[in-house]
Amino acid sequence: MNRLQKVITSQYRFHLRHPDDYMMIVMDDTNIQEWYALVVGLDEPFLHGQYLFKLTIPKDFPMKPPKPNEVIPPVWLFMSR
């Protein structure tokens, strides 16, 4: 396992051990440099939105941050009263 793989695996394990109330992260099974993040439960103006992002981790991570790409458009849920 090279240094980049060790760093990425360590970061992913950290996220598994310390889950976030507003974000769920899943690593791609075939490419550890691609993660998917589902972000939910945000405040206004994003209230009730669900956002799915694909995060591409660069070869010079952690010196450069992952690049987010929105996978699906925002899903807005409105509840009638």
C-alpha angles and dihedrals in degrees: 000000000000126000095264092052090050092050093047093046091049092051092048092050089051091055091049092051094044107039119193122229091223104037137049118194127200126182118224110253094223102038122033090196090069121072131173121218125194111199118195142154098046127157127250132338087027096042113148091005122135116204126190118197134182111218116204112200113213124227090248094055128170090030088059123036126240115272113238120215120184109237100189130017117258114285110218118200118196122187120206119221 
